[in-house]
Amino acid sequence: MESREAYLGGVRSLVVKLGTQLLSDRERRLDTAYIAEMARQIALLRQRGLAVTVVSSGAVGAGLRELDLSRRPSDLARLQAVAAVGQRRLMDAWAAAFSPHKMPVAQILLTRDDIDKRARFLNLRNTISEIHALGAIPIINENDTVSTDELIKISFGDNDILAAAVTQALRADLLVLLSVVDGVLDEGGKPMRLIGSIEEARSMVRREKSALGKGGMNSKIEAARVVTGSGESMVVADGRMNDILLQVLAGAEVGTLFVPSARRRRDSWRRWMISARPVGAVVVDAGAEKALCHNGKSLLPAGVVKVEGDFGKGDLIAVRLSDGKSIARGLTNYSAQSVRQIRGKKSAEVRAMLGEAAYEEVIHRNNLLVD
């Protein structure tokens, strides 16, 4: 495996995510001194010609302090209200931090729908690119204030996942997740400095979460799967270390570096497919698994044994095994109702049933992404 410098030396664009606990001081106030220090490091990177996009948690934490609340609300409406109050304070803090460097900030609030809809996914990249061109710093957060009961199922759930999606949209070279831990720890409690296998990292995960945050190391592993699967690198590091961003970009042995698993970088189409959330699924047999995962074939109706959810022609759906394991995703040629009609049938039988409306494949290999 190559050295850190080989993976990080050519970085020209990066996404930096900061967690809630990291952005809070001991009294649960928004830590403006720390935010100012982050702004200083980002300004130095900008002077070197790097494009830096910030994904910032902290709205709920800031709102708790502003409203003098002792704990994160469990009621959705109250949580949204707290986030709405805190988001203004959060952006004020970032604006003040970048002001000495004469860099304006731009607020971007996203919902899961902004990633799941391809047109919005592409527009996100265009908008952020223009923000960089204007010399401003994009500050991104999830739009908690509009995540209603009906939309909870399509929320990001954690800003680690949001940061991975933003990295995909921008085709950024690197994602840096800053937290209060020094990377992924091995069985002896020592940080693992270089990880080439997501499964290796998953086996090391400690199921711990902070009182303020929503995620944990599990969400960071999922973010790594998305980013490295598209040919980019990701670093999980302790955000309180001195000059942490500068150290990471210099190739210092800090945090955990997840190296790209893909041999080449994915195109924009497949980046959207890996970032968006499937609206339904088909369960396939062992023969279909072999055809998709080992032989690079399309998914035929004969290999489908079950249909899950209600989807339409052209929707993004998951391909799963009977044990629930996801093996692929892709754009379906058929609606869920039609797949239920033709599942398990050979091509000749499908043509006899549907005539000119018949497709040879449920998902063509050109519209398929193997996990």
N, C-alpha and C positions, 0 to 999 in steps of 0.2 A: 504494500500500500504506500502511496506517495506521502510526502511530508505535508505539514500544514501549509507551508508557503506555496506549495504547488496548487492547493485548492483556493487559497485566499489572496495570493499575490496579484491576481488579475481582476479583482472585484472592482467594478465601476459603479454599481448601484446596489443598495441594500435596504432592507426593511428592518427597523428596530422596534421591538415590542417591549413595553414596560408594564409589569404587573402591579396590581393594587397595593399589595403589601410593600412593594419596593418604593412606591410613591408616597407612602404614609410614614410619618414620624412616630415616635414612641407614644405620643398622646393622640394618635389617630388623625392628626391634622395632615392636610396636604403638605408634603415636604418641599417647600418652594426653593430651599437652598439646594436640595438634590436635583430638582428640575433645572435649576440654573446651571449646575455642573454638567448635566447631560447636554444642555444647549451649547455649552462651551465646546464639548467634544464634537458634537455634530457640526458646529460652525467650522472647526478645524478640518473635519473631513470634507466639508463643502469647499473649503479653500483649496483642497487637493483635487477638486474636480469630481468628487463622488456625489451621486444623487442619493439623499437619505430621506426615507419616508418613515414617519413615526406612527406606530399603533399604540395608543395610550389608554390603559385602564385608568381607574381612579375616580370616575364620576360618582359612583355610589359612595365610595369612601369619603369623597369631598362633601357630598350631600349629607352624610351622617353627621359629620362635624358641624356643618353649617346649621343643621336643624337640631343639634344637640341630642342625637339619638344614640343609644348605646350598642345597638346591634342591627345587622342587615335585616330588613323586613322580609317576612315570608309571603305576605300578601302582595300579589302582582301589582295592583293599582298603586299601593304605597311605595313599592320598589321603584316603579316608573316615576313617581313624583320625586322621590329622593334623587334619582339619576338626573332628572330635569334640573333640579336645583344645583346639583353638583357639577353638571357639565359646564355651566357658565363659569364657575370658579376654576375648574380645570383649565379651560381655554384661556382665562385671564392669567393663570400662572404660566402657561406656555408662552403667551404673548409677551409677558414681562421678562421672561427668561431669555428670549431671543432678541429683545429690543436693543440691548447693548451691542449686539452684533449686526444691527440694522437689517434684520431678517424678519419680514412679516410672516405670520402663520395663517394657514387655511384650515378651517374645520370641515371635516367630512364625516358624516354619520351614516353608517350602512346597516341595512337589514340583509337577511339571508337571500331575499328576493333579488337583491342587487347582484348577487353572484349566480343564482340559479337561472336567471334570464340572460341569455347570451348577449343580447344587445346592450344591456346594462353593464355586463362584465367588460365588454370592449370599451364602452363609454367611460368607465372608471379609469382604465389605463390612459385614455386620451386626456381626461381631466387632470389627473395627477401629473402627467407629462407636462401639461401647460403650466401647472402650478410651479413645477421645478424651473421651467423656462422663464418664469417671471421672477425667479429668485426667492420664492417663498418656500416655507416648510409645510408639507401636508401633515396634519395631525388627525388621525383616524380613530374612531371608536365605534362600537356597535350602538345603533340607535335604540337603546333600551326603552325610550319613552313611547315607542309605537309598537312594541312587541306585545300584542294583546293575547288573550287566551288562545284565539284561533291561530295566531302566528308563532306560538311557542315552539311548535313542532318544526319550524323552519328557522329558528334562531341559531346563532353560531354556538351558543352555550358557553363559549370561552374565547377570549381574545387571542389565544394561541392559534386557534383554528381560523379566526378572522385574519390574523397576520399571515398565515400560510396562503389563504385565498388571495390576499393582496399581493403577496410575492408572486403568485401564479399570474395574476392579471398584469402585473408590471413586467414580468419576465426578469425580475431582479436576480442578481448573481448570488445573493446571500440573504438569509434570514437570521437575525440575532434575537433570541428570546432572553431577555434579562429578567432575572428573578432573584431570590434570596438564597439560592443553592448554587453550588459550584459544579453544575452539570449533573450527569447521571452517575450514581454511585454504584460500585461493584459490591459483591457480597461482604467484603471487608470494610465497606464504608469509604473507600477511596474513590475519587472522581475518575471516570473513564475518559481519557483525553481524545480518543479517536474511535468512532464506531462506523463500521461498514455494513452492518446487518441490523435492520429494524427489529427482527425477531430476537436478536441478542439483547438489544436494548429493552425490549418489552419484558424479557425475563428478569431484568434487573429493577424494574419499576417498583418504587415504594408507594403504596396507596395513601399518600398524605396530601392534605389540602390546608391552606391557611384559613383563618377565620374570616378574612376580608375577601379572599379570592374565590372564584368559582371552579377553577381548574386544578391541576396538579401535574405530576410528571406524565400521567397517561395522555393528557391532551398534547403535551409537548412531543411525545412519541408519534401521535397521530399527525401532528404538524410536520414532523420530520419525514413521515411516510409520503405525504403529499409533495413536499418540496424536493426531497432527494429523488423521488420517482420521476421527476421532470428534469433532472440533470443539474440541480443546484445544490448548494451546501447549506447547512444550518448549524448554528452554534447556540448552546444553552450555557449561560454564564452568570456568575454572581455580579449583579449590577452595582454593588457597593464597593467593588474592587477599584483601586485607583486607576484612572484612565482606561477603563475596561474596553471601551470601543476602540480606542487607539491600540491597545494591546492585541485585541482580536484581529484587527486588520494588519498588524505587524507580524502575525503568525506565532504569537507567544503561546506557551503551553498553559492556557487558561480555559476553564470550562470544558465542555464536551463538543467536539466537532463531529457532526454527522456528514459523511461524505456522500456524493451523488451515487445512486444505485443504477441510474440509467446511463447507458454508454454514450448517448447523445441527447441534447436538450430537446424536449418535446416542442411541437409547434403549438400555435395559439389555440387551435381547435381542440387538441387533446388536453391542453391545460385547463380549458373550460370544463371539459368532460370530467376530469379528476377533481375539480373544485366544486362543481355543482352537485346538488343532492338529487339522486334518482327519485322519480315520483312513483315508481312501482318496481316489481321484480318478476323474474321467471326463475323457476327451479329446474335444473337440468340433470340428466343422468350422467353416468361415468363416461359413456361414449362421447357425449357432447363436451365434457370437461377436457378430454384428451384432444379432441379436434380444436378447441379454442386455445387451450393453454400450451399445447405441445406441437401442434401442426399448423397453427396460424390460419385456421379455417373460419368460415362464417357459422353463425348459429342457425341451424335448420329446425323446422317444426318438429321433426322426428325426435329430437333430443330434449324437448320440453316436456316436463312431467307435471308442472303445476304453475299457476299464475297467481301473483299476489298484487293486490291493489287495483286501482282503476286508472288506466293511462290511455292516451290517445296516440295515433300514428305520429311518429316524429319525436315523441317524448324520450327523455333520457331514463333508462331503466337499468336496474342491477341484474346481474346473472349470479345465481347462488346454487349451492349444493343442498342436498336434503338436510344436512346438519346445520344449515344456516350460514356457512362460510361463503363470503362473497369472492368470486373469482374473476369477475369482469363487469363492465358496464358499457352501454352503447345506446344508439338511437334506433328505436324499433320501427320496423316497416308496417306494423300492425297495431291496432288497438288491443286493449286487454280482452275485450269481448271476442275479437277475432282469433286471438291466440288460444283462448279457451276452446274455440271450435276446432282448431287445426292441430293442437298439441298432440305429439306422438304419431302424427301421420306422415307418410312419405310424400315426396314432392308431387308425384302423379295423383295421389288422392287429394292433395290440396288444390291442384289445378282443376280437378273434376268438381270440387265443391265450390270454388270461387271464380273459376273461369279467368277472364282477362284481369280481374282484380287481384289475382294471385301473385305473390312474390316468392322467389325461390328461398329466400332467407327471412328469418325473423329479425336478425341483425346482421347486416353485411359486414365483412371483416374490415372494410374501410371506415366503418362507423363504430368500431369496437375497440375498447381499451381493456386489455387484460391487467388485472390488479397485480 
